[in-house]
Amino acid sequence: MAKTSDSAGNPPQERRSLFSRKPKAPKPNKQPGRMKQMLDVFKMTRRYDPSVVWLMLLVFLGVIALALVISYFFFNNNWITALILGIPLGLLGALLILSRRAEKAAFAQIEGKPGASGAALNTLRRGWVVEEQPVAVNPRSQDAVFRAVGRPGVVLVTEGAPHRVRSLVDAERKKLNRILPNVSVHVIQSGREEGQVELGKVAKQVRKLKNELTKAEVSAVSKRIASLGSKLPIPKGIDPYKARPDRKAARGR
């Protein structure tokens, strides 16, 4: 006689009633909400700039006080309306202070690290084409040159001591002048030495440059530079400063 599935040693399957709900599928990991992000930014900023709490509170209370003063002299002391308008404006002012201080704290954390100038250049808004990777690098000193294309032309931002990075800038400028003879090439040296621009002021310095190109010309210049490609990457595990030519292969053996 054939045995049933239960008698064969298989575990009995749990029967689901007609009205029972299906088990919910696990939800994917959600990104932190806006409030969570703002709280993280506030904690990070307060860690590097403890005075940000008092500045935010001062701006918040100052805006509310100003709204009350204006309502007293011009709106027959309608303090309810003053609070309705003053509280949101005070919160907005406090958030603006937090945004400015958070940007300074973020730059303070990455200052002096490789790629910091590229990160500062990436804060530029729309209208700019920014290269994520450096266009020229000195592997020994880790000096680098980053590039952005916008309406002022081509902007090169250096990272490293001026006397060391000069050769990288000159080589990149010659290449750009050869393929784009009528486009201006601007050079901004980031750092804290004389003649350099602080990391947090790099984007501001770039925005001060005078516009010379149209939006269509910016796109054409960017495509022209991209068409040149880049140098082939060095395979992993090979040190270019220790590599030696194969003399037997050069003699045809």
C-alpha beads as a LAMMPS data file, in Angstrom:
LAMMPS data file: protein, C-alpha beads

253 atoms
252 bonds

1 atom types
1 bond types

-500.0 500.0 xlo xhi
-500.0 500.0 ylo yhi
-500.0 500.0 zlo zhi

Masses

1 110.0

Atoms # bond

1 1 1 0.000 0.000 0.000
2 1 1 1.414 3.413 -0.987
3 1 1 2.276 5.698 1.828
4 1 1 1.019 9.199 1.917
5 1 1 3.340 12.169 1.970
6 1 1 2.833 12.588 5.709
7 1 1 3.759 9.003 6.459
8 1 1 6.811 9.225 4.205
9 1 1 8.515 11.472 6.715
10 1 1 7.886 14.824 4.997
11 1 1 6.830 17.592 7.385
12 1 1 3.154 18.492 7.056
13 1 1 2.512 21.724 5.205
14 1 1 0.786 24.455 7.146
15 1 1 -2.640 25.128 5.720
16 1 1 -3.706 28.715 5.301
17 1 1 -7.275 29.665 5.987
18 1 1 -9.377 31.259 3.312
19 1 1 -9.322 34.709 4.887
20 1 1 -5.730 34.781 6.113
21 1 1 -3.443 37.454 4.686
22 1 1 -0.414 36.722 2.626
23 1 1 2.893 37.370 4.384
24 1 1 4.278 40.754 3.467
25 1 1 7.422 40.826 1.397
26 1 1 10.414 42.374 3.181
27 1 1 10.710 46.041 2.354
28 1 1 13.925 47.217 0.745
29 1 1 16.260 49.354 2.792
30 1 1 14.896 52.857 2.720
31 1 1 17.107 55.885 2.498
32 1 1 17.093 58.133 5.560
33 1 1 14.368 60.760 5.527
34 1 1 14.858 64.476 5.234
35 1 1 14.644 65.050 8.981
36 1 1 17.194 62.303 9.645
37 1 1 19.570 63.840 7.112
38 1 1 19.187 67.304 8.648
39 1 1 19.825 65.870 12.108
40 1 1 22.999 64.157 10.883
41 1 1 24.179 67.395 9.269
42 1 1 23.491 69.294 12.482
43 1 1 25.447 66.780 14.589
44 1 1 28.386 66.830 12.178
45 1 1 28.442 70.632 12.106
46 1 1 28.158 70.979 15.874
47 1 1 31.070 68.563 16.307
48 1 1 33.393 70.835 14.308
49 1 1 31.729 74.174 15.107
50 1 1 30.046 74.215 18.550
51 1 1 29.019 77.855 18.128
52 1 1 26.523 76.944 15.395
53 1 1 23.837 76.223 18.029
54 1 1 24.024 79.728 19.469
55 1 1 24.150 81.342 16.040
56 1 1 21.053 79.465 14.883
57 1 1 19.211 80.384 18.098
58 1 1 20.268 84.034 17.791
59 1 1 19.031 84.266 14.199
60 1 1 15.759 82.508 15.046
61 1 1 14.959 84.797 18.011
62 1 1 16.230 87.872 16.168
63 1 1 13.860 87.354 13.248
64 1 1 10.914 86.860 15.599
65 1 1 11.845 89.990 17.556
66 1 1 12.104 91.981 14.325
67 1 1 8.664 90.761 13.244
68 1 1 7.192 91.838 16.580
69 1 1 8.799 95.286 16.326
70 1 1 7.471 95.778 12.804
71 1 1 3.980 94.709 13.851
72 1 1 4.067 97.109 16.818
73 1 1 4.883 100.185 14.719
74 1 1 3.115 99.420 11.440
75 1 1 0.304 96.897 12.110
76 1 1 -1.265 98.100 15.378
77 1 1 0.659 95.599 17.498
78 1 1 -0.836 92.524 15.822
79 1 1 1.527 90.116 17.569
80 1 1 -0.335 86.990 16.432
81 1 1 0.327 87.787 12.784
82 1 1 3.906 88.680 13.676
83 1 1 4.455 85.262 15.233
84 1 1 2.794 83.457 12.324
85 1 1 5.201 85.153 9.932
86 1 1 8.218 85.398 12.217
87 1 1 8.510 81.764 13.307
88 1 1 8.779 80.275 9.762
89 1 1 11.155 83.044 8.698
90 1 1 13.236 82.477 11.823
91 1 1 13.464 78.755 11.076
92 1 1 14.496 79.536 7.517
93 1 1 17.219 81.873 8.730
94 1 1 18.495 79.276 11.190
95 1 1 18.627 76.637 8.434
96 1 1 20.595 79.017 6.208
97 1 1 23.143 79.465 8.986
98 1 1 23.317 75.682 9.402
99 1 1 23.856 75.230 5.663
100 1 1 26.744 77.701 5.549
101 1 1 28.416 76.284 8.644
102 1 1 27.899 72.705 7.472
103 1 1 29.672 73.475 4.197
104 1 1 32.634 74.940 6.070
105 1 1 32.755 71.937 8.381
106 1 1 32.661 69.533 5.431
107 1 1 35.564 71.325 3.730
108 1 1 37.488 71.337 7.012
109 1 1 37.247 67.538 7.130
110 1 1 38.604 66.947 3.618
111 1 1 41.143 69.775 3.469
112 1 1 44.618 68.443 2.784
113 1 1 43.385 65.079 1.511
114 1 1 43.847 63.923 -2.119
115 1 1 40.871 64.922 -4.259
116 1 1 39.706 67.753 -2.008
117 1 1 39.957 70.328 -4.817
118 1 1 37.831 68.131 -7.059
119 1 1 35.187 67.897 -4.338
120 1 1 35.160 71.698 -4.033
121 1 1 34.807 72.033 -7.802
122 1 1 31.867 69.624 -7.813
123 1 1 29.829 72.070 -5.737
124 1 1 29.292 74.187 -8.842
125 1 1 25.690 74.363 -9.957
126 1 1 24.115 73.814 -13.345
127 1 1 25.888 75.173 -16.384
128 1 1 29.216 73.529 -15.578
129 1 1 30.713 70.280 -16.827
130 1 1 33.064 69.041 -14.108
131 1 1 35.467 66.133 -14.508
132 1 1 35.093 63.752 -11.564
133 1 1 38.648 62.450 -11.922
134 1 1 41.797 64.623 -12.121
135 1 1 43.061 65.312 -15.627
136 1 1 46.707 65.271 -14.516
137 1 1 48.364 63.614 -11.523
138 1 1 51.857 63.329 -10.133
139 1 1 51.909 59.845 -8.516
140 1 1 54.858 60.628 -6.251
141 1 1 53.710 63.916 -4.741
142 1 1 49.961 63.262 -5.315
143 1 1 49.650 66.710 -6.870
144 1 1 46.661 66.902 -9.199
145 1 1 44.834 69.151 -11.633
146 1 1 41.042 69.134 -11.922
147 1 1 39.077 70.581 -14.827
148 1 1 35.686 72.183 -15.350
149 1 1 34.103 73.693 -18.454
150 1 1 31.593 76.520 -18.229
151 1 1 30.633 79.811 -19.793
152 1 1 33.892 81.508 -18.649
153 1 1 35.814 78.833 -20.575
154 1 1 38.000 76.064 -19.174
155 1 1 38.962 76.235 -15.492
156 1 1 41.878 74.257 -14.072
157 1 1 42.030 73.873 -10.290
158 1 1 45.333 72.694 -8.880
159 1 1 46.016 70.680 -5.753
160 1 1 49.518 70.816 -4.347
161 1 1 52.440 73.173 -3.876
162 1 1 52.631 75.821 -6.638
163 1 1 56.244 75.035 -7.616
164 1 1 55.452 71.323 -8.008
165 1 1 52.139 71.565 -9.804
166 1 1 53.329 74.156 -12.330
167 1 1 54.561 71.539 -14.813
168 1 1 51.213 69.722 -14.732
169 1 1 49.338 72.954 -15.381
170 1 1 51.629 73.991 -18.231
171 1 1 51.228 70.625 -19.964
172 1 1 47.445 70.711 -19.640
173 1 1 47.265 74.332 -20.797
174 1 1 49.345 73.554 -23.905
175 1 1 47.067 70.652 -24.789
176 1 1 43.958 72.788 -24.407
177 1 1 45.400 75.712 -26.375
178 1 1 46.256 73.331 -29.203
179 1 1 42.711 71.991 -29.604
180 1 1 40.829 75.097 -28.362
181 1 1 42.886 78.112 -29.427
182 1 1 40.028 80.601 -28.952
183 1 1 38.830 79.430 -25.529
184 1 1 40.152 81.010 -22.349
185 1 1 41.908 78.744 -19.851
186 1 1 41.791 79.919 -16.227
187 1 1 43.960 78.482 -13.461
188 1 1 42.997 78.548 -9.765
189 1 1 45.445 77.221 -7.188
190 1 1 43.757 75.810 -4.101
191 1 1 45.492 75.883 -0.744
192 1 1 46.486 78.195 2.074
193 1 1 49.810 79.444 0.775
194 1 1 50.337 82.893 -0.705
195 1 1 48.535 83.287 -4.021
196 1 1 46.294 80.287 -3.409
197 1 1 42.543 80.130 -2.771
198 1 1 41.110 78.397 0.287
199 1 1 39.247 75.205 -0.406
200 1 1 35.877 76.572 0.682
201 1 1 36.238 79.598 -1.618
202 1 1 37.222 77.747 -4.811
203 1 1 33.678 77.520 -6.188
204 1 1 33.034 81.181 -5.310
205 1 1 36.216 82.213 -7.128
206 1 1 35.140 80.229 -10.209
207 1 1 31.731 81.939 -10.250
208 1 1 33.415 85.355 -10.335
209 1 1 34.957 84.631 -13.749
210 1 1 33.470 86.572 -16.636
211 1 1 31.261 84.648 -19.056
212 1 1 32.630 84.342 -22.581
213 1 1 30.808 81.348 -24.075
214 1 1 27.194 80.526 -24.794
215 1 1 25.511 77.373 -23.499
216 1 1 25.813 75.768 -26.927
217 1 1 29.510 76.616 -27.074
218 1 1 30.044 75.114 -23.607
219 1 1 28.547 71.840 -24.823
220 1 1 30.698 71.905 -27.976
221 1 1 33.881 72.599 -25.999
222 1 1 33.101 69.804 -23.537
223 1 1 32.494 67.323 -26.372
224 1 1 35.680 68.434 -28.104
225 1 1 37.728 67.755 -24.969
226 1 1 35.958 64.442 -24.338
227 1 1 36.703 63.281 -27.895
228 1 1 40.423 63.303 -27.104
229 1 1 39.955 60.571 -24.521
230 1 1 42.406 60.013 -21.706
231 1 1 45.611 58.142 -21.176
232 1 1 45.430 54.400 -20.804
233 1 1 45.338 53.333 -17.141
234 1 1 48.386 51.620 -15.705
235 1 1 47.664 47.922 -14.938
236 1 1 47.422 47.038 -11.288
237 1 1 50.585 45.733 -9.689
238 1 1 52.931 47.653 -11.984
239 1 1 55.056 50.435 -10.588
240 1 1 55.863 52.840 -13.456
241 1 1 58.993 54.017 -11.630
242 1 1 60.435 50.494 -11.344
243 1 1 59.440 49.189 -14.772
244 1 1 62.336 48.325 -17.115
245 1 1 62.208 47.651 -20.865
246 1 1 62.637 44.096 -22.138
247 1 1 65.984 44.319 -23.926
248 1 1 65.678 40.833 -25.523
249 1 1 62.354 41.775 -27.041
250 1 1 63.839 45.024 -28.317
251 1 1 66.591 43.072 -30.124
252 1 1 64.019 40.720 -31.649
253 1 1 64.968 37.639 -29.633

Bonds

1 1 1 2
2 1 2 3
3 1 3 4
4 1 4 5
5 1 5 6
6 1 6 7
7 1 7 8
8 1 8 9
9 1 9 10
10 1 10 11
11 1 11 12
12 1 12 13
13 1 13 14
14 1 14 15
15 1 15 16
16 1 16 17
17 1 17 18
18 1 18 19
19 1 19 20
20 1 20 21
21 1 21 22
22 1 22 23
23 1 23 24
24 1 24 25
25 1 25 26
26 1 26 27
27 1 27 28
28 1 28 29
29 1 29 30
30 1 30 31
31 1 31 32
32 1 32 33
33 1 33 34
34 1 34 35
35 1 35 36
36 1 36 37
37 1 37 38
38 1 38 39
39 1 39 40
40 1 40 41
41 1 41 42
42 1 42 43
43 1 43 44
44 1 44 45
45 1 45 46
46 1 46 47
47 1 47 48
48 1 48 49
49 1 49 50
50 1 50 51
51 1 51 52
52 1 52 53
53 1 53 54
54 1 54 55
55 1 55 56
56 1 56 57
57 1 57 58
58 1 58 59
59 1 59 60
60 1 60 61
61 1 61 62
62 1 62 63
63 1 63 64
64 1 64 65
65 1 65 66
66 1 66 67
67 1 67 68
68 1 68 69
69 1 69 70
70 1 70 71
71 1 71 72
72 1 72 73
73 1 73 74
74 1 74 75
75 1 75 76
76 1 76 77
77 1 77 78
78 1 78 79
79 1 79 80
80 1 80 81
81 1 81 82
82 1 82 83
83 1 83 84
84 1 84 85
85 1 85 86
86 1 86 87
87 1 87 88
88 1 88 89
89 1 89 90
90 1 90 91
91 1 91 92
92 1 92 93
93 1 93 94
94 1 94 95
95 1 95 96
96 1 96 97
97 1 97 98
98 1 98 99
99 1 99 100
100 1 100 101
101 1 101 102
102 1 102 103
103 1 103 104
104 1 104 105
105 1 105 106
106 1 106 107
107 1 107 108
108 1 108 109
109 1 109 110
110 1 110 111
111 1 111 112
112 1 112 113
113 1 113 114
114 1 114 115
115 1 115 116
116 1 116 117
117 1 117 118
118 1 118 119
119 1 119 120
120 1 120 121
121 1 121 122
122 1 122 123
123 1 123 124
124 1 124 125
125 1 125 126
126 1 126 127
127 1 127 128
128 1 128 129
129 1 129 130
130 1 130 131
131 1 131 132
132 1 132 133
133 1 133 134
134 1 134 135
135 1 135 136
136 1 136 137
137 1 137 138
138 1 138 139
139 1 139 140
140 1 140 141
141 1 141 142
142 1 142 143
143 1 143 144
144 1 144 145
145 1 145 146
146 1 146 147
147 1 147 148
148 1 148 149
149 1 149 150
150 1 150 151
151 1 151 152
152 1 152 153
153 1 153 154
154 1 154 155
155 1 155 156
156 1 156 157
157 1 157 158
158 1 158 159
159 1 159 160
160 1 160 161
161 1 161 162
162 1 162 163
163 1 163 164
164 1 164 165
165 1 165 166
166 1 166 167
167 1 167 168
168 1 168 169
169 1 169 170
170 1 170 171
171 1 171 172
172 1 172 173
173 1 173 174
174 1 174 175
175 1 175 176
176 1 176 177
177 1 177 178
178 1 178 179
179 1 179 180
180 1 180 181
181 1 181 182
182 1 182 183
183 1 183 184
184 1 184 185
185 1 185 186
186 1 186 187
187 1 187 188
188 1 188 189
189 1 189 190
190 1 190 191
191 1 191 192
192 1 192 193
193 1 193 194
194 1 194 195
195 1 195 196
196 1 196 197
197 1 197 198
198 1 198 199
199 1 199 200
200 1 200 201
201 1 201 202
202 1 202 203
203 1 203 204
204 1 204 205
205 1 205 206
206 1 206 207
207 1 207 208
208 1 208 209
209 1 209 210
210 1 210 211
211 1 211 212
212 1 212 213
213 1 213 214
214 1 214 215
215 1 215 216
216 1 216 217
217 1 217 218
218 1 218 219
219 1 219 220
220 1 220 221
221 1 221 222
222 1 222 223
223 1 223 224
224 1 224 225
225 1 225 226
226 1 226 227
227 1 227 228
228 1 228 229
229 1 229 230
230 1 230 231
231 1 231 232
232 1 232 233
233 1 233 234
234 1 234 235
235 1 235 236
236 1 236 237
237 1 237 238
238 1 238 239
239 1 239 240
240 1 240 241
241 1 241 242
242 1 242 243
243 1 243 244
244 1 244 245
245 1 245 246
246 1 246 247
247 1 247 248
248 1 248 249
249 1 249 250
250 1 250 251
251 1 251 252
252 1 252 253
